[in-house]
Amino acid sequence: MARLPIDKLTPLEAQAEHAALGEEIAGHDQRYYADDAPSISDADYDALRRRYEALETAFPHLKSAESLTQKVGAAPSAKFGKIRHAVPMLSLANAFSSDDVADFVARIRRFLDWPVDTALFFTAEPKIDGLSCSLRYEKGVLVHAATRGDGFEGEDVTANVRTIAGIPHHLPAGAPDVAEVRGEIYLSHADFAAINARQAEAGEKVFANPRNAAAGSLRQLDARITAARPLKFFAYAWGEMSAMPALTQSGMVAAFRIWGFPTNDRMALCDGAAALLAHYQAIEAERASLGYDIDGVVYKVDDLALQARLGFVARSPRWAIAHKFAAEKAMTVLEGIDIQVGRTGAHTPVAKLKPVTVGGVVVSNATLHNQDEIAKKDIRIGDTVVVQRAGDVIPQVVEVVLDKRPAGAEPYNFPHVCRCELKTPLVREETAAGEEGAVARCTGEFACPYQRIEHLRHFVSRRAFDIEGLGEKQIEIFFNCPVETLRIREPADIFTLEARNKASSVQKIENFEGFGAISVANLFAAINARRVIALERFIYALGVRHVGETTAKVLARAYGSWDAFRDACGRIAVGDGDAVAEMDALDQIGEAVVTALGRFFAEPHNASMVARLAAEVRVVDAEKPKADTAVAGKTVVFTGSLEKMTRDEAKARAESLGAKVAGSVSKKTDIVVAGPGAGSKLDKARDLGVAVLTEDEWLTLIGG
């Protein structure tokens, strides 16, 4: 189904498309980050995000914490120790055109209220296609190194990093007592070719591209293997610093160079969008001769004080953006179409391609999105298709080469029933506008084995319960276990497995193929190690539709404890208007989340399933917000125009002081900050007797 221009959509149509896109992005995030099996290209994924964000821009009421544009990285591998980043390592938003870059600069000027005729400097540097790494020095000594991981916790690769020639083990006198230097580990084209030649000569697997080779070389349990591979490093960022050696981005990079770190000599200081684009074009022209892979140019506001004012959104800093290069294309043959069944029953078609090399990577799969996309492009098995790749993941099908279509090729008929043995009918949910939705979904819910398995896989995934040794393969084994008393069919079964195994008189897990006494003991130890879990991870692990990681964090902060959150959801499930209004008033929580939680807990099967799970684990209360400020714990609503700071700055400042920022006024609201032009929210605050402050009064209250 072709998408209408956004300015032609009604609010109901926009809401329906926004929900469908969120579902699709969530599925791709799961396959890319958790399953390590992406089914879509960078370019196609970014296009989905751009459409999603454009909908939220045009229809602000859609913007909420369940937005799936707020993901960061991938969870750290279980085979390495884990290191918690003192300062999160966030990802960057993307730009794809000169207009995107101009918009980026304009947004920053608006946020800062920065005059157009006043210089605003940015750094511009090549975006290295490698592996992000954080190096921590204490008293000038390298104490540990970690990959980005999920942005908050990474893999401990200290021993391997010590083997990289360009990374100093000691910093010179004058460096801060604590200094975290961050950058990219990569391989040059020449070194990549030499490594692959050695791999081929030894009869071992060759790497698809330099980035994969660099990641594989760094993630070695034996540091001697890493040492044998000539990894390189560029420093360009930092985490915790006990003292700042400079006041600008460019100054910090210059300090790294003085300390002995390699830095990229193609970084430039640019004033405004035109200068940024000129440098981008210059780097793009040099791309083939650099000797290492880059996939774009990164722009950052140079002044660190301005960076601090701009702050962050959930997924990325406001003060930086990555301007990506155009995608690469190739032709190949579509040999088949597979259907993948997701956790929520969504049936996603995947193109099976005759393997083809695109930009140095061999690809054999591509997403086809949904049946409307197949029909729109009239894609048929046997067709020659143009595929496009951006980055190092699976490509998208751009178009069909009709003059190469084989005789007898038939239009593809999308299935009407689920691929499971139940053959449950597929439905396409009706949108709010009364039209048929794009996603075909199995109606079997937990009766459908594909959905039950996917729910369990989600539950044990690294961003949820993160149970080492209980991955996709093991979940499938236990789900289909021939010994009925040892099956895992719901989350609580995981935590009763050890007791059931001890009591089994039929067969023990130790006797299963692929298992043994040691592996089973390790599995039970890993399960028991996850009997204590943070509230936000517990909420996310439940797999409620529309409740992603960011939403789970917002809910955990708002309700504080599992008992309070469960009670709120239970009241919503029975139609308690106050409970609905309380959750809906949370900043960035929308109607879709409230409705989804109400439906989930209204289903007796779900409620009993969660109760059995909660009896097996201990859910740790959310970290308490700041309590030593004048507004800590207060619920604040901003309305009208603010004259001394932007709305985004005001909200960010309030949250940093421990306040909760809500989007609507209710009897739970403590303070309404009203500027010129305040309307219905101000009227409601007065009706409810809520304290109303001017902007100046608010600034006085929080200390300026």
N, C-alpha and C positions, 0 to 999 in steps of 0.2 A: 504494500500500500504506500503510494507516494506521499511524502510528508508535505503538508501545506506550509506556505510561508508563515512565519510566526505571527506577523501582523494581521494575518487572515483568521487566526484561531480565536474561538470564543474562550472565555475563562474555563468552561467545563471541558472543552476539547484539549486545552493546554494542560489541565489537571490530569486528564486521562493519559496523554502522551508522556507527561512528566513521570507518572507512576510506572508506565511500561518501560521507559528508558532506564529508570532507576533499577528495575528488576534485571534488565539486560546487563547494565554495568556491574551490578552486584555479582552476577554469574561469571562475568569475565574476570573480575577481581579475584574470585575464588579460584578459578582455573589458573590464573597467572601467578598469584602470590602464594596460595596455600597448596594447590595441587601440582604446581610446576609444570603445567600442561596447557599453555595458552592456546586459544582457538580463534584469535583475531590479531590483526596487525596493530602496530603502534598508531599508524595513521587512522585506521578505522576506529580504534578505541578513542583516540583523541577527538575524532569527529562526533562520536556519541557524547562525549563530555561537553564539547562546545555547544551542541544542540541543547543538552540538558541545562547548561549554564545560561544559554540565551533565553530559554523558557523562564528561568528564574528571574532574569533581568527584566523581561517583558511583563511577567506576572509575579511581582514580589511576594505575594502571599504563598507561593509555592516553595519559597526558600526556607529550608528547615534543616535540622541537624541530621535527618536521615539522608541528606544529599550524599550520594556516593562519589562525589568528586573530591572527597576529603581523605583518601587513602594514602598511606605512606609506605613505600618499600615492601619488603617481604619479611616474614618471621625468620629469626635466626635458626640455622640448622641444629638439629639435636645432637649431632656428633661432636660439636665443639662446646666448650664452656661458654657461658653467657656473661656479657658485661653490660651493665646498665649505663647509658649515656648520661653524664651529668647535665648536659644540654641536648635536647632532642636534635636528631639529624633529619630535617624535613626535606621533602622533595620540592621541585619548582613547578610553577604553572608554565604552560607552553604558549608560544605565539607561532603562527604559521604564515603570516603575511605582514607587509609593511603597515597595513591598517591596524593589525593587532598591536604592533609595536607603538604606533602613534596613540592608540587607545590606552596602552599601558602607561605611557608618559603622562597622558592627559588625566588618567585616574589618580596618579600620584600627586599631580598639581592640585587637583580638586580636593583630595584627602587632606593635604597640607595647607590648602588655601594659598598656594604658591603662585605669584604673579607670572603671567606668560612671558613678560619681558625680563624676568630675573633668571640668571643662569642656574641650571640644575644639572649637575655632573653625574655621569654614570661610568662605571667600568664596563668594558666589553671584552670578553675573552672566549677562546674556543671551548666548546662543550666536549670534553674528552669522553669517548665511549669506552669506559672502563668500569672499575669497581670502587665505590666510595669506601674510604677508610679513615678512622679517627685515631690519632697518635697522642697518648697522654704522657707528658713529662712532669716530673716532680723533682724540685731542686736540680733541674737541668738534666735529669736522667730519664730515659725512656722506660716507663714502668709497665705500660700495656698498650695494645693496639686492638681495635675492634672494627668489624664491618658495620655498615649502617643497619642491617637487619630490618626490623620493622619501624625504625626511626627512634625507638625508645630503648631497645635492647638489641645488641649485636653479638656476633660470634667473636670469641677470643682467639685472635690469630697472631698473638704477640711473637711466638717463637718463629713463625714464618716471616713476619715483617722484618725481624732482625736480620734476615738473610738478604734483604733488598739493598743493593749498594748505594742508592741515592738517598736513603733515609738515615739521618744522623742518630747515633745512640746517645749523644750528649749535646746539650745546647751550650752556647758560649756564656761567659759571665755577663750578667745584666739581664738575662732572660727572666721572665716571671717565675716565681716559685712553682706555680701550677700553670701549665700551658698545654692546651689541647689543639694540636694542629691537624687540620683535615684536608683531604685532597683525594686524588684519583690514582689508583694503581692500574697500569695498562701495559700492553706489549707493543713494541714497534712492529711495522709490517715485516721488516727483515727478520727479526727474532721470531715472529709468528711462523714465517715460512720455514725457518730452520727447525723449530720445534715439531712442526707437522712432518717435515722430512724425516726426522728421527723417529717419530711415532710410526710412520708408515714403514720404515725400514725394520722396526722391531715387531711389526705385525700388530700394532696396537691402534686403537681408535684415533682418528685425526680429529682436530677441533674444527668447528664450523666457521669460526671467526676469531679475531684477536681478543674480543671481550670475553667470550666463553673460555678461551685459553688462559687469559689472565685470572678469571674467577676460579677455574679449575686448578691452576697452579698455586693460588693463594690458599685455597681450601684443601690442603693436603695435611693428613694427620702426621705424615713424616716430613719434617721441615727440610730434610736433605733433598727431597724432590723439588720443593720450592726454590731452594738455593741453586739448583741446576738450571733453573729457568730465569732468563734475564729480565725480571719485572722492573718496571720504572714507576716513578711517582711524580705527580705535580701537586704542589701545595697551593690552595686557594681560599681556604676558609678556616674557621676555628670554632671550638666549643667553649669550655670553661677556661677563663683566663683570670688569674689572681690580680694581674695588672695589665692594662692595655698599652702596647708599645706605640700605638698610633691612633689617630682620630678619624681616619678614613679607610675605606676598603683598599684602595691602592697603597696606602701607607702600611697597612697590615701585611699585604703581600710582599712589599719591599722589606719589611722586617723579617719575614720568613726567609727571604733570599739571603739576608745578612746572617741569619742563624745557620745557613748551610743547606736549606731545602731547595730542590729544583722548583722553579716557577716558570710559567709559560711566558715567553718573551713576546707573544702576540697580544698581550693585554694592552688595551688603550683606554685613555680617559676621553669621554665624549660628552659634549653639551647638547642635549636634546635628541629627538627622534631622528632627524636628518643625519646627524653625525653617527648615531648608532647604526643606521641602515647602510651608510657608506662603509663602515668598518666591517659589517656583516658581509657585504659584497666582496670586499677585499679578501677576507678569510675564505669565503666560498671559492674564489678564484684560485687560492693557494691550496685548497683542500687535498687535491690529488698528490701534491708534492711534499706534504708535511711529514710523511713517514709514519704516521699513526692515525688511528681512526678518530674522527670527530663527527658529531651528528647535529651540530648547530653552534650558536653563539649565545653565551649567557650575559645578560645585562643586570647590573646591580647599582642601586643608588650608592654613590661614593661616600657621602657624609654619614658617619655612624650615628650621629645624633638624630638625623632624619630617619635612618633605619629604625631606631628605637621608637620614634613617634609613629611610624607606619605600622610596626608590629607584624603580626601574623594572622592568617586565617587558619582553619584547622589543618589544611593540607600543605600550605606553603607560605613563605614570607610575601608580604605585599610589595616589598621593595626590590624584588628580583623576578626575572622571567627568562625562560629558555626559548630562543628563537630557532626553531627546528628547520633543517634543510628539507627539500622536497623528497618525496618517496621515489623508489626505483621500481621499474616494471619489467615483466617478462611474460611470454606466452607459454601455455601448457595445456594439457588435456584433462578435463574433468572425468575421472574414471568411476565415480560413484558419489552417493550422498548418504551420510550416516545421520541418525537422529540421536542426540544426547538428551537424557532426561535429567533435569535439575532437581534441586532440593524441594522446590515448590511445585514440581510437576511440569514446569515449562519444558516444551519440546523444542530443542534448538537444532536446526539442520547444519551439518558440517560438510563442506566439500572435500572429497578425497581426490587429490591431484596426482597426476604423473609427476614424480619428483623433478624439480627444476631449480636451477641456481639463480637467485636474485640478489644482486649486490654481495656476492661471495658466500651466501648462505643457501643451503639446500632446503627447500620447503615442499611439503606434501599435503598440507591441510589449510583450509580457509573457512572462516565463518560465512554462513549464508543468512544470518540473522533470523529470518522467519519465512513463512510460506509466501507472504506478500512480496518480499524481496525477490524470491525465486520467480514468482509470476511476473513481477515488474520487469526484470531483466530477461525473462523467458530462458532461464538456464535449464539445459537438458543434459543428461548423462551422455557422454561422448563428445560434447562440445569442446572446441578449442576456446580457451578463455584467456583474457589478459588479467594477470595478477599483479598486485602492487604491494611493495614492502617498504616500511619505514621503521628503522630500528632493527632489532635482531629477533623478532618473533614472527608468528605465522601471518601470512598476508591476507589481503582481501581480494575478492573477485571484482574487478572493475567493470568489465564488459564481456560480452560474447562476440566472437569473430564469426559472424553469420555465414560468410562465404566458405567457411571451413566446416560447417555443420554436416555430419554424416547423414546419408539417406536413411530414413526410417527412425531418426531420433524422435522420441515421443516427449510431450510435455510431462513434467514431473508431477505426480499426484502425491500431495502431502498426506500422510496417514490420518485417519479419522478416529483411530483407537490407540490407546497406549501400547507400547511395545512389550509390556509385561504380560504374564500369562493370564491376567485377569481380563485383558482386552477392554479396559475401561474406556468409555468414550472421551474424546478430547473436546474441550470447549474453548471458545475464544470469548473471554469476559466482555460484556457490553460496557462501553465507556459511558461516562457521565453524559455525553452528547447523544447517547442512544445508538452509537455506531459499534461495529464489531471491533474488538481489540486486536492487536497484532500478534500476541503470544498465544499459541495453542497450549492448553494446560490439561494434564490428566486430572480427573475429578476424584481419583481414588484416595487422595491424601495418605494417611498412614497405612491404609490397606494395600497401597501400591509399594512393592518391595524396593523399587528404585528410589522413591521418595524417602522411605524409612532409612534406607542405607545412606542416602545423601544427608539426611538429618544427623545421623550418627557420625558420619565423616566430618560434618561441620562441627559437631560437638567436641570431637577430639582434636580438631585442627589447632595449629600453633597459636592462633589469635584467640582461641576459646580456652578449652581445658589443657591443651598442649600436653597430651599423654604420650611420652616417649615409648616407642615400640608398639603402639597401637595406631597404625596408620591405615590407609585405604585397604591394603591387602589383608591386614589382620581383621579389620572390621567385617570385610566380606566373608572371611573364613568363619568367624564366630556367628555372623548373621545366618549363614547357611549350614551351621554345624549339624552333622548327623545325630549327635547326642543332644537331644532336646533340652536336657537340664543344664547344658553348658552354652546355650545360645545367648547372644546379645541382641535384643530386639528394641530396647529403649535405654536411655542414658543410665538409669539406676542399675541396670543389669551389669554395667561395667564394674561398679563398686561392690557388687555381691558375687562376682565371678570367682574370687579366691575361695570364699566359703563354699560355694556350690561345687567347686573343683575338689575340695577336701572331702565333701560329703558324697561325691559321685562313686557309685559302686559299679557303674557300667564301664567307663573309661576315663582316664585322666588326660588333661591337656598335655602333660609331659610326653605322652605317647603319640600325640598327633605328629604327622609328617611335618618336618621343618621346625619342630619345637624340641625342647629338652629341659632337663631340670634347671639348668642355669638360666636359659632364656625365659622360662616361665617365672622363676624367682625374680628376675629383673623386671618382667612385665608387671607382676603384682607390686613390686616396690615402686615402680613408676606410677601405677594407679593410686597407691596409698599416698604418694607424695603430692597428689592433686586433690586430696580430700579437703584442703583449705584453699579457697579461691577468692579473688577480689570480686566485689559486687558487680563492677562493670563487665568483667569477663564472664561472669555467671549469666548476666542478662543477655549478653551477646550470644553465648553458647546455646541458649534456648532455641535460636533459629527462627524467631518470630519475624514474619514478613515485614519489611520496611525498617527493621531495627538493626542497623549496622553498628560498627564499633563506635563511631562518633556519637550516634544517638544513645547507645548504651552508656557512654561516659556522661552525657548530659543528664540522663535519667538517674544514674548512680549518684551524681553530685547533688541532684535536686532532692532525692528521697533519703539518701544517707545509708539506709539499712535495707536488707532483704525483706524483713517483716513489713516495713513501711511501704516499700514498692509493691509487694504482693498484695497488701491490703488495698492500695490505690487501684491496682489493676482489677482486683475482685469487685470493688465498688463500681468501677467503670463497666465491668461485665454485666452488672445488673441494672445499668442505666442511671447511676447516681450522677446527677447533673453537676454537683459541686466537685466531685472527683474528676469528671471530664473537663470542667472549666479550669481546674487547678493544673492539670497536666497540659492542657492546650495553651495555657498562658505562659508556659516555660518558653524562654527565648529559643527559637529554632526548632521547636517541637510542633509539628503540624497535625492536621486532622487525620492524615493517613496513619501516622504512628498510633495515635490514640485509638482509632478504630481497630487497627490490627491487634493491639494488645487486648482490647475489650473482647474481640472475637476469639482470640487465642484462649484467654482465661474463662470465657463463657462455655467453651467446649469441655464437657466433663472428662473426656479422655485426656485432654491436655492438662487440666488442673490436677488430676490424680497422678499423671506421669510426673509432673513437676513436684508434687508433694512427696512422691517416693524418692525422687532425686535429692530434694532438700534434706530428707532424713538421713542421707548417706554422706553429706558433705557439710562443711562449715563455711558459710559465706561471710567474708570479712567486710565490715562497714567501709563505706567510701571515706577517703581522706577528708577530714573536716576542713572547710575553708578558713581563711584568715579570721581570727576572732578578736584581734586587737586593734581594729579600726572602727571608726564611727558608723560605718555602714555594713559591717560584717554581718552576714545572715539576713540582711534586709532585702526585700524584693522591690526593685526599682523599675519604673517605666519612664522612658523619655518620649516627649511629644512636642510637636511644634518645631520651630527652627532654633538651632543652637548657633550662637554668634562667636564664641571664643574657642570652640573646637568642633570638629565634625561629629556626626552621630556615631560613626564607627569608633572614633577615638574615645568618646564618652563611654560607650558600652564597654570597650576594652579596659578602660581605667576602672570602671565600677567593678568589673569582674575580678581584676587584679587585687582589689581591696576586700574581696570576700563577699561582695553583693551578688544577688541573683538578678539578672536583667530579664524582664518579661516583656512580651509584645502587646499585652492587653491589660486593662485595669480590672481588678476583682477585689473582693473583700480581703484577699490574701496580700494585696499590695501594701507596702509600707510607705513608699515615697513616689511621688510623680514629679519629675522635673519638667516644667512647662516653659517653652519658649514662645516667641511671637507666632501667631497662627495656630496655636493649640485649639483643638476642636472638641470632638465627642469624648476623647479620653479625659480631658480636663473636666468636662461636665460630669462624667461618671465618677471621677475622683472626688469632686465636691459633694455629689449625692451620697457617696459612701463614707464621707468623712476622712478620706485619705490625706495625709500631709502633702501639700503642694509647695514646691520650691522653685524659685527662679534659677536661672543658670548661675548667677553670681552667688546665690545662697548655697547652691549645691557645691560650688568650688570652695566656698568657705568651709563647708561641712567636712569635705574630704581633704582639706589642707592645701587648696590651690591647684 
